[in-house]
Amino acid sequence: MAKEKRDKRAKNLNSTQEVLYQKEFKMADQAYNQFTKKENRS
């Protein structure tokens, strides 16, 4: 039941929250990619 509530909440994000979430994810993804590229060089 707890999982169902979480899924409903995720589906009910408004457009502003959706955009902020995507921006945050994109920034984190870029930072991760930069970090892993640096790690692979050494």
mmCIF entry with sequence, helices, sheets and N, C-alpha, C, O atoms, coordinates in Angstrom:
data_MODEL
# 
_entry.id   MODEL 
# 
_entity.id                         1 
_entity.type                       polymer 
_entity.pdbx_number_of_molecules   1 
# 
_entity_poly.entity_id                      1 
_entity_poly.type                           'polypeptide(L)' 
_entity_poly.nstd_linkage                   no 
_entity_poly.nstd_monomer                   no 
_entity_poly.pdbx_seq_one_letter_code       MAKEKRDKRAKNLNSTQEVLYQKEFKMADQAYNQFTKKENRS 
_entity_poly.pdbx_seq_one_letter_code_can   MAKEKRDKRAKNLNSTQEVLYQKEFKMADQAYNQFTKKENRS 
_entity_poly.pdbx_strand_id                 A 
# 
loop_
_entity_poly_seq.entity_id 
_entity_poly_seq.num 
_entity_poly_seq.mon_id 
_entity_poly_seq.hetero 
1 1  MET n 
1 2  ALA n 
1 3  LYS n 
1 4  GLU n 
1 5  LYS n 
1 6  ARG n 
1 7  ASP n 
1 8  LYS n 
1 9  ARG n 
1 10 ALA n 
1 11 LYS n 
1 12 ASN n 
1 13 LEU n 
1 14 ASN n 
1 15 SER n 
1 16 THR n 
1 17 GLN n 
1 18 GLU n 
1 19 VAL n 
1 20 LEU n 
1 21 TYR n 
1 22 GLN n 
1 23 LYS n 
1 24 GLU n 
1 25 PHE n 
1 26 LYS n 
1 27 MET n 
1 28 ALA n 
1 29 ASP n 
1 30 GLN n 
1 31 ALA n 
1 32 TYR n 
1 33 ASN n 
1 34 GLN n 
1 35 PHE n 
1 36 THR n 
1 37 LYS n 
1 38 LYS n 
1 39 GLU n 
1 40 ASN n 
1 41 ARG n 
1 42 SER n 
# 
_struct_asym.id          A 
_struct_asym.entity_id   1 
# 
loop_
_struct_conf.conf_type_id 
_struct_conf.id 
_struct_conf.pdbx_PDB_helix_id 
_struct_conf.beg_label_comp_id 
_struct_conf.beg_label_asym_id 
_struct_conf.beg_label_seq_id 
_struct_conf.pdbx_beg_PDB_ins_code 
_struct_conf.end_label_comp_id 
_struct_conf.end_label_asym_id 
_struct_conf.end_label_seq_id 
_struct_conf.pdbx_end_PDB_ins_code 
_struct_conf.beg_auth_comp_id 
_struct_conf.beg_auth_asym_id 
_struct_conf.beg_auth_seq_id 
_struct_conf.end_auth_comp_id 
_struct_conf.end_auth_asym_id 
_struct_conf.end_auth_seq_id 
_struct_conf.pdbx_PDB_helix_class 
_struct_conf.details 
_struct_conf.pdbx_PDB_helix_length 
HELX_P HELX_P1 AA1 ALA A 2  ? LYS A 11 ? ALA A 2  LYS A 11 1 ? 10 
HELX_P HELX_P2 AA2 SER A 15 ? ARG A 41 ? SER A 15 ARG A 41 1 ? 27 
# 
_struct_conf_type.id          HELX_P 
_struct_conf_type.criteria    ? 
_struct_conf_type.reference   ? 
# 
loop_
_atom_site.group_PDB 
_atom_site.id 
_atom_site.type_symbol 
_atom_site.label_atom_id 
_atom_site.label_alt_id 
_atom_site.label_comp_id 
_atom_site.label_asym_id 
_atom_site.label_entity_id 
_atom_site.label_seq_id 
_atom_site.pdbx_PDB_ins_code 
_atom_site.Cartn_x 
_atom_site.Cartn_y 
_atom_site.Cartn_z 
_atom_site.occupancy 
_atom_site.B_iso_or_equiv 
_atom_site.pdbx_formal_charge 
_atom_site.auth_seq_id 
_atom_site.auth_comp_id 
_atom_site.auth_asym_id 
_atom_site.auth_atom_id 
_atom_site.pdbx_PDB_model_num 
ATOM 1   N N  . MET A 1 1  ? 0.828  -1.214 0.000   1.00 0.00 ? 1  MET A N  1 
ATOM 2   C CA . MET A 1 1  ? 0.000  0.000  0.000   1.00 0.00 ? 1  MET A CA 1 
ATOM 3   C C  . MET A 1 1  ? 0.863  1.266  0.000   1.00 0.00 ? 1  MET A C  1 
ATOM 4   O O  . MET A 1 1  ? 0.533  2.247  -0.667  1.00 0.00 ? 1  MET A O  1 
ATOM 5   N N  . ALA A 1 2  ? 1.952  1.239  0.739   1.00 0.00 ? 2  ALA A N  1 
ATOM 6   C CA . ALA A 1 2  ? 2.814  2.417  0.780   1.00 0.00 ? 2  ALA A CA 1 
ATOM 7   C C  . ALA A 1 2  ? 3.391  2.708  -0.595  1.00 0.00 ? 2  ALA A C  1 
ATOM 8   O O  . ALA A 1 2  ? 3.530  3.866  -0.988  1.00 0.00 ? 2  ALA A O  1 
ATOM 9   N N  . LYS A 1 3  ? 3.727  1.647  -1.325  1.00 0.00 ? 3  LYS A N  1 
ATOM 10  C CA . LYS A 1 3  ? 4.291  1.840  -2.658  1.00 0.00 ? 3  LYS A CA 1 
ATOM 11  C C  . LYS A 1 3  ? 3.269  2.486  -3.588  1.00 0.00 ? 3  LYS A C  1 
ATOM 12  O O  . LYS A 1 3  ? 3.625  3.351  -4.389  1.00 0.00 ? 3  LYS A O  1 
ATOM 13  N N  . GLU A 1 4  ? 2.004  2.076  -3.492  1.00 0.00 ? 4  GLU A N  1 
ATOM 14  C CA . GLU A 1 4  ? 0.954  2.663  -4.332  1.00 0.00 ? 4  GLU A CA 1 
ATOM 15  C C  . GLU A 1 4  ? 0.831  4.160  -4.073  1.00 0.00 ? 4  GLU A C  1 
ATOM 16  O O  . GLU A 1 4  ? 0.690  4.940  -5.015  1.00 0.00 ? 4  GLU A O  1 
ATOM 17  N N  . LYS A 1 5  ? 0.883  4.567  -2.819  1.00 0.00 ? 5  LYS A N  1 
ATOM 18  C CA . LYS A 1 5  ? 0.796  5.994  -2.491  1.00 0.00 ? 5  LYS A CA 1 
ATOM 19  C C  . LYS A 1 5  ? 1.964  6.755  -3.092  1.00 0.00 ? 5  LYS A C  1 
ATOM 20  O O  . LYS A 1 5  ? 1.792  7.855  -3.617  1.00 0.00 ? 5  LYS A O  1 
ATOM 21  N N  . ARG A 1 6  ? 3.158  6.166  -3.013  1.00 0.00 ? 6  ARG A N  1 
ATOM 22  C CA . ARG A 1 6  ? 4.336  6.814  -3.557  1.00 0.00 ? 6  ARG A CA 1 
ATOM 23  C C  . ARG A 1 6  ? 4.197  6.974  -5.074  1.00 0.00 ? 6  ARG A C  1 
ATOM 24  O O  . ARG A 1 6  ? 4.529  8.025  -5.622  1.00 0.00 ? 6  ARG A O  1 
ATOM 25  N N  . ASP A 1 7  ? 3.708  5.936  -5.747  1.00 0.00 ? 7  ASP A N  1 
ATOM 26  C CA . ASP A 1 7  ? 3.518  6.004  -7.198  1.00 0.00 ? 7  ASP A CA 1 
ATOM 27  C C  . ASP A 1 7  ? 2.510  7.082  -7.562  1.00 0.00 ? 7  ASP A C  1 
ATOM 28  O O  . ASP A 1 7  ? 2.719  7.829  -8.518  1.00 0.00 ? 7  ASP A O  1 
ATOM 29  N N  . LYS A 1 8  ? 1.421  7.168  -6.810  1.00 0.00 ? 8  LYS A N  1 
ATOM 30  C CA . LYS A 1 8  ? 0.408  8.190  -7.096  1.00 0.00 ? 8  LYS A CA 1 
ATOM 31  C C  . LYS A 1 8  ? 1.002  9.577  -6.917  1.00 0.00 ? 8  LYS A C  1 
ATOM 32  O O  . LYS A 1 8  ? 0.747  10.469 -7.727  1.00 0.00 ? 8  LYS A O  1 
ATOM 33  N N  . ARG A 1 9  ? 1.788  9.771  -5.868  1.00 0.00 ? 9  ARG A N  1 
ATOM 34  C CA . ARG A 1 9  ? 2.393  11.070 -5.614  1.00 0.00 ? 9  ARG A CA 1 
ATOM 35  C C  . ARG A 1 9  ? 3.327  11.435 -6.758  1.00 0.00 ? 9  ARG A C  1 
ATOM 36  O O  . ARG A 1 9  ? 3.344  12.586 -7.193  1.00 0.00 ? 9  ARG A O  1 
ATOM 37  N N  . ALA A 1 10 ? 4.098  10.481 -7.251  1.00 0.00 ? 10 ALA A N  1 
ATOM 38  C CA . ALA A 1 10 ? 5.021  10.738 -8.356  1.00 0.00 ? 10 ALA A CA 1 
ATOM 39  C C  . ALA A 1 10 ? 4.254  11.127 -9.615  1.00 0.00 ? 10 ALA A C  1 
ATOM 40  O O  . ALA A 1 10 ? 4.697  12.005 -10.355 1.00 0.00 ? 10 ALA A O  1 
ATOM 41  N N  . LYS A 1 11 ? 3.120  10.494 -9.870  1.00 0.00 ? 11 LYS A N  1 
ATOM 42  C CA . LYS A 1 11 ? 2.329  10.806 -11.052 1.00 0.00 ? 11 LYS A CA 1 
ATOM 43  C C  . LYS A 1 11 ? 1.655  12.168 -10.938 1.00 0.00 ? 11 LYS A C  1 
ATOM 44  O O  . LYS A 1 11 ? 1.334  12.792 -11.950 1.00 0.00 ? 11 LYS A O  1 
ATOM 45  N N  . ASN A 1 12 ? 1.440  12.626 -9.710  1.00 0.00 ? 12 ASN A N  1 
ATOM 46  C CA . ASN A 1 12 ? 0.713  13.874 -9.504  1.00 0.00 ? 12 ASN A CA 1 
ATOM 47  C C  . ASN A 1 12 ? 1.620  15.099 -9.378  1.00 0.00 ? 12 ASN A C  1 
ATOM 48  O O  . ASN A 1 12 ? 1.166  16.154 -8.934  1.00 0.00 ? 12 ASN A O  1 
ATOM 49  N N  . LEU A 1 13 ? 2.887  14.977 -9.759  1.00 0.00 ? 13 LEU A N  1 
ATOM 50  C CA . LEU A 1 13 ? 3.767  16.147 -9.744  1.00 0.00 ? 13 LEU A CA 1 
ATOM 51  C C  . LEU A 1 13 ? 3.225  17.200 -10.695 1.00 0.00 ? 13 LEU A C  1 
ATOM 52  O O  . LEU A 1 13 ? 2.803  16.884 -11.808 1.00 0.00 ? 13 LEU A O  1 
ATOM 53  N N  . ASN A 1 14 ? 3.236  18.454 -10.253 1.00 0.00 ? 14 ASN A N  1 
ATOM 54  C CA . ASN A 1 14 ? 2.813  19.496 -11.189 1.00 0.00 ? 14 ASN A CA 1 
ATOM 55  C C  . ASN A 1 14 ? 3.964  19.829 -12.123 1.00 0.00 ? 14 ASN A C  1 
ATOM 56  O O  . ASN A 1 14 ? 5.086  19.367 -11.914 1.00 0.00 ? 14 ASN A O  1 
ATOM 57  N N  . SER A 1 15 ? 3.702  20.621 -13.144 1.00 0.00 ? 15 SER A N  1 
ATOM 58  C CA . SER A 1 15 ? 4.710  20.870 -14.176 1.00 0.00 ? 15 SER A CA 1 
ATOM 59  C C  . SER A 1 15 ? 5.968  21.537 -13.615 1.00 0.00 ? 15 SER A C  1 
ATOM 60  O O  . SER A 1 15 ? 7.072  21.236 -14.066 1.00 0.00 ? 15 SER A O  1 
ATOM 61  N N  . THR A 1 16 ? 5.820  22.431 -12.644 1.00 0.00 ? 16 THR A N  1 
ATOM 62  C CA . THR A 1 16 ? 6.992  23.092 -12.060 1.00 0.00 ? 16 THR A CA 1 
ATOM 63  C C  . THR A 1 16 ? 7.874  22.089 -11.353 1.00 0.00 ? 16 THR A C  1 
ATOM 64  O O  . THR A 1 16 ? 9.093  22.102 -11.526 1.00 0.00 ? 16 THR A O  1 
ATOM 65  N N  . GLN A 1 17 ? 7.275  21.222 -10.562 1.00 0.00 ? 17 GLN A N  1 
ATOM 66  C CA . GLN A 1 17 ? 8.046  20.194 -9.853  1.00 0.00 ? 17 GLN A CA 1 
ATOM 67  C C  . GLN A 1 17 ? 8.718  19.259 -10.856 1.00 0.00 ? 17 GLN A C  1 
ATOM 68  O O  . GLN A 1 17 ? 9.861  18.843 -10.663 1.00 0.00 ? 17 GLN A O  1 
ATOM 69  N N  . GLU A 1 18 ? 7.998  18.936 -11.922 1.00 0.00 ? 18 GLU A N  1 
ATOM 70  C CA . GLU A 1 18 ? 8.533  18.042 -12.959 1.00 0.00 ? 18 GLU A CA 1 
ATOM 71  C C  . GLU A 1 18 ? 9.789  18.654 -13.582 1.00 0.00 ? 18 GLU A C  1 
ATOM 72  O O  . GLU A 1 18 ? 10.801 17.970 -13.736 1.00 0.00 ? 18 GLU A O  1 
ATOM 73  N N  . VAL A 1 19 ? 9.727  19.944 -13.941 1.00 0.00 ? 19 VAL A N  1 
ATOM 74  C CA . VAL A 1 19 ? 10.865 20.621 -14.557 1.00 0.00 ? 19 VAL A CA 1 
ATOM 75  C C  . VAL A 1 19 ? 12.040 20.692 -13.587 1.00 0.00 ? 19 VAL A C  1 
ATOM 76  O O  . VAL A 1 19 ? 13.176 20.415 -13.972 1.00 0.00 ? 19 VAL A O  1 
ATOM 77  N N  . LEU A 1 20 ? 11.782 21.057 -12.345 1.00 0.00 ? 20 LEU A N  1 
ATOM 78  C CA . LEU A 1 20 ? 12.855 21.144 -11.358 1.00 0.00 ? 20 LEU A CA 1 
ATOM 79  C C  . LEU A 1 20 ? 13.497 19.782 -11.138 1.00 0.00 ? 20 LEU A C  1 
ATOM 80  O O  . LEU A 1 20 ? 14.717 19.681 -11.009 1.00 0.00 ? 20 LEU A O  1 
ATOM 81  N N  . TYR A 1 21 ? 12.679 18.736 -11.096 1.00 0.00 ? 21 TYR A N  1 
ATOM 82  C CA . TYR A 1 21 ? 13.185 17.379 -10.907 1.00 0.00 ? 21 TYR A CA 1 
ATOM 83  C C  . TYR A 1 21 ? 14.081 16.995 -12.080 1.00 0.00 ? 21 TYR A C  1 
ATOM 84  O O  . TYR A 1 21 ? 15.157 16.432 -11.880 1.00 0.00 ? 21 TYR A O  1 
ATOM 85  N N  . GLN A 1 22 ? 13.643 17.297 -13.305 1.00 0.00 ? 22 GLN A N  1 
ATOM 86  C CA . GLN A 1 22 ? 14.432 16.966 -14.487 1.00 0.00 ? 22 GLN A CA 1 
ATOM 87  C C  . GLN A 1 22 ? 15.750 17.736 -14.502 1.00 0.00 ? 22 GLN A C  1 
ATOM 88  O O  . GLN A 1 22 ? 16.792 17.172 -14.838 1.00 0.00 ? 22 GLN A O  1 
ATOM 89  N N  . LYS A 1 23 ? 15.713 19.032 -14.138 1.00 0.00 ? 23 LYS A N  1 
ATOM 90  C CA . LYS A 1 23 ? 16.931 19.839 -14.099 1.00 0.00 ? 23 LYS A CA 1 
ATOM 91  C C  . LYS A 1 23 ? 17.908 19.267 -13.083 1.00 0.00 ? 23 LYS A C  1 
ATOM 92  O O  . LYS A 1 23 ? 19.100 19.138 -13.364 1.00 0.00 ? 23 LYS A O  1 
ATOM 93  N N  . GLU A 1 24 ? 17.403 18.924 -11.904 1.00 0.00 ? 24 GLU A N  1 
ATOM 94  C CA . GLU A 1 24 ? 18.254 18.385 -10.847 1.00 0.00 ? 24 GLU A CA 1 
ATOM 95  C C  . GLU A 1 24 ? 18.873 17.068 -11.297 1.00 0.00 ? 24 GLU A C  1 
ATOM 96  O O  . GLU A 1 24 ? 20.059 16.826 -11.073 1.00 0.00 ? 24 GLU A O  1 
ATOM 97  N N  . PHE A 1 25 ? 18.071 16.222 -11.929 1.00 0.00 ? 25 PHE A N  1 
ATOM 98  C CA . PHE A 1 25 ? 18.578 14.935 -12.398 1.00 0.00 ? 25 PHE A CA 1 
ATOM 99  C C  . PHE A 1 25 ? 19.650 15.146 -13.467 1.00 0.00 ? 25 PHE A C  1 
ATOM 100 O O  . PHE A 1 25 ? 20.676 14.465 -13.461 1.00 0.00 ? 25 PHE A O  1 
ATOM 101 N N  . LYS A 1 26 ? 19.417 16.082 -14.378 1.00 0.00 ? 26 LYS A N  1 
ATOM 102 C CA . LYS A 1 26 ? 20.371 16.350 -15.455 1.00 0.00 ? 26 LYS A CA 1 
ATOM 103 C C  . LYS A 1 26 ? 21.698 16.845 -14.887 1.00 0.00 ? 26 LYS A C  1 
ATOM 104 O O  . LYS A 1 26 ? 22.763 16.409 -15.325 1.00 0.00 ? 26 LYS A O  1 
ATOM 105 N N  . MET A 1 27 ? 21.638 17.755 -13.911 1.00 0.00 ? 27 MET A N  1 
ATOM 106 C CA . MET A 1 27 ? 22.857 18.266 -13.292 1.00 0.00 ? 27 MET A CA 1 
ATOM 107 C C  . MET A 1 27 ? 23.618 17.147 -12.593 1.00 0.00 ? 27 MET A C  1 
ATOM 108 O O  . MET A 1 27 ? 24.839 17.049 -12.715 1.00 0.00 ? 27 MET A O  1 
ATOM 109 N N  . ALA A 1 28 ? 22.905 16.317 -11.873 1.00 0.00 ? 28 ALA A N  1 
ATOM 110 C CA . ALA A 1 28 ? 23.533 15.203 -11.159 1.00 0.00 ? 28 ALA A CA 1 
ATOM 111 C C  . ALA A 1 28 ? 24.147 14.225 -12.154 1.00 0.00 ? 28 ALA A C  1 
ATOM 112 O O  . ALA A 1 28 ? 25.230 13.690 -11.920 1.00 0.00 ? 28 ALA A O  1 
ATOM 113 N N  . ASP A 1 29 ? 23.459 13.997 -13.251 1.00 0.00 ? 29 ASP A N  1 
ATOM 114 C CA . ASP A 1 29 ? 23.949 13.072 -14.273 1.00 0.00 ? 29 ASP A CA 1 
ATOM 115 C C  . ASP A 1 29 ? 25.228 13.610 -14.909 1.00 0.00 ? 29 ASP A C  1 
ATOM 116 O O  . ASP A 1 29 ? 26.170 12.852 -15.138 1.00 0.00 ? 29 ASP A O  1 
ATOM 117 N N  . GLN A 1 30 ? 25.272 14.913 -15.198 1.00 0.00 ? 30 GLN A N  1 
ATOM 118 C CA . GLN A 1 30 ? 26.466 15.521 -15.783 1.00 0.00 ? 30 GLN A CA 1 
ATOM 119 C C  . GLN A 1 30 ? 27.639 15.445 -14.802 1.00 0.00 ? 30 GLN A C  1 
ATOM 120 O O  . GLN A 1 30 ? 28.760 15.124 -15.196 1.00 0.00 ? 30 GLN A O  1 
ATOM 121 N N  . ALA A 1 31 ? 27.382 15.736 -13.543 1.00 0.00 ? 31 ALA A N  1 
ATOM 122 C CA . ALA A 1 31 ? 28.430 15.678 -12.527 1.00 0.00 ? 31 ALA A CA 1 
ATOM 123 C C  . ALA A 1 31 ? 28.965 14.252 -12.412 1.00 0.00 ? 31 ALA A C  1 
ATOM 124 O O  . ALA A 1 31 ? 30.172 14.044 -12.291 1.00 0.00 ? 31 ALA A O  1 
ATOM 125 N N  . TYR A 1 32 ? 28.072 13.287 -12.451 1.00 0.00 ? 32 TYR A N  1 
ATOM 126 C CA . TYR A 1 32 ? 28.484 11.882 -12.380 1.00 0.00 ? 32 TYR A CA 1 
ATOM 127 C C  . TYR A 1 32 ? 29.342 11.510 -13.584 1.00 0.00 ? 32 TYR A C  1 
ATOM 128 O O  . TYR A 1 32 ? 30.363 10.839 -13.440 1.00 0.00 ? 32 TYR A O  1 
ATOM 129 N N  . ASN A 1 33 ? 28.926 11.945 -14.766 1.00 0.00 ? 33 ASN A N  1 
ATOM 130 C CA . ASN A 1 33 ? 29.692 11.640 -15.976 1.00 0.00 ? 33 ASN A CA 1 
ATOM 131 C C  . ASN A 1 33 ? 31.081 12.269 -15.923 1.00 0.00 ? 33 ASN A C  1 
ATOM 132 O O  . ASN A 1 33 ? 32.059 11.630 -16.309 1.00 0.00 ? 33 ASN A O  1 
ATOM 133 N N  . GLN A 1 34 ? 31.182 13.504 -15.453 1.00 0.00 ? 34 GLN A N  1 
ATOM 134 C CA . GLN A 1 34 ? 32.481 14.162 -15.334 1.00 0.00 ? 34 GLN A CA 1 
ATOM 135 C C  . GLN A 1 34 ? 33.362 13.402 -14.356 1.00 0.00 ? 34 GLN A C  1 
ATOM 136 O O  . GLN A 1 34 ? 34.546 13.191 -14.619 1.00 0.00 ? 34 GLN A O  1 
ATOM 137 N N  . PHE A 1 35 ? 32.796 12.994 -13.239 1.00 0.00 ? 35 PHE A N  1 
ATOM 138 C CA . PHE A 1 35 ? 33.550 12.281 -12.216 1.00 0.00 ? 35 PHE A CA 1 
ATOM 139 C C  . PHE A 1 35 ? 34.046 10.945 -12.754 1.00 0.00 ? 35 PHE A C  1 
ATOM 140 O O  . PHE A 1 35 ? 35.205 10.590 -12.542 1.00 0.00 ? 35 PHE A O  1 
ATOM 141 N N  . THR A 1 36 ? 33.199 10.208 -13.437 1.00 0.00 ? 36 THR A N  1 
ATOM 142 C CA . THR A 1 36 ? 33.589 8.899  -13.934 1.00 0.00 ? 36 THR A CA 1 
ATOM 143 C C  . THR A 1 36 ? 34.630 9.044  -15.038 1.00 0.00 ? 36 THR A C  1 
ATOM 144 O O  . THR A 1 36 ? 35.524 8.203  -15.142 1.00 0.00 ? 36 THR A O  1 
ATOM 145 N N  . LYS A 1 37 ? 34.543 10.087 -15.868 1.00 0.00 ? 37 LYS A N  1 
ATOM 146 C CA . LYS A 1 37 ? 35.557 10.306 -16.902 1.00 0.00 ? 37 LYS A CA 1 
ATOM 147 C C  . LYS A 1 37 ? 36.901 10.595 -16.272 1.00 0.00 ? 37 LYS A C  1 
ATOM 148 O O  . LYS A 1 37 ? 37.919 10.083 -16.739 1.00 0.00 ? 37 LYS A O  1 
ATOM 149 N N  . LYS A 1 38 ? 36.933 11.404 -15.221 1.00 0.00 ? 38 LYS A N  1 
ATOM 150 C CA . LYS A 1 38 ? 38.185 11.706 -14.527 1.00 0.00 ? 38 LYS A CA 1 
ATOM 151 C C  . LYS A 1 38 ? 38.761 10.433 -13.908 1.00 0.00 ? 38 LYS A C  1 
ATOM 152 O O  . LYS A 1 38 ? 39.971 10.212 -13.951 1.00 0.00 ? 38 LYS A O  1 
ATOM 153 N N  . GLU A 1 39 ? 37.909 9.607  -13.342 1.00 0.00 ? 39 GLU A N  1 
ATOM 154 C CA . GLU A 1 39 ? 38.354 8.372  -12.712 1.00 0.00 ? 39 GLU A CA 1 
ATOM 155 C C  . GLU A 1 39 ? 38.966 7.429  -13.738 1.00 0.00 ? 39 GLU A C  1 
ATOM 156 O O  . GLU A 1 39 ? 39.960 6.760  -13.457 1.00 0.00 ? 39 GLU A O  1 
ATOM 157 N N  . ASN A 1 40 ? 38.374 7.377  -14.928 1.00 0.00 ? 40 ASN A N  1 
ATOM 158 C CA . ASN A 1 40 ? 38.851 6.450  -15.947 1.00 0.00 ? 40 ASN A CA 1 
ATOM 159 C C  . ASN A 1 40 ? 40.223 6.844  -16.493 1.00 0.00 ? 40 ASN A C  1 
ATOM 160 O O  . ASN A 1 40 ? 40.991 5.977  -16.910 1.00 0.00 ? 40 ASN A O  1 
ATOM 161 N N  . ARG A 1 41 ? 40.539 8.138  -16.496 1.00 0.00 ? 41 ARG A N  1 
ATOM 162 C CA . ARG A 1 41 ? 41.831 8.593  -17.011 1.00 0.00 ? 41 ARG A CA 1 
ATOM 163 C C  . ARG A 1 41 ? 42.983 8.175  -16.122 1.00 0.00 ? 41 ARG A C  1 
ATOM 164 O O  . ARG A 1 41 ? 44.048 7.814  -16.622 1.00 0.00 ? 41 ARG A O  1 
ATOM 165 N N  . SER A 1 42 ? 42.790 8.215  -14.814 1.00 0.00 ? 42 SER A N  1 
ATOM 166 C CA . SER A 1 42 ? 43.896 7.960  -13.889 1.00 0.00 ? 42 SER A CA 1 
ATOM 167 C C  . SER A 1 42 ? 44.255 6.501  -13.740 1.00 0.00 ? 42 SER A C  1 
ATOM 168 O O  . SER A 1 42 ? 45.170 6.164  -12.989 1.00 0.00 ? 42 SER A O  1 
# 
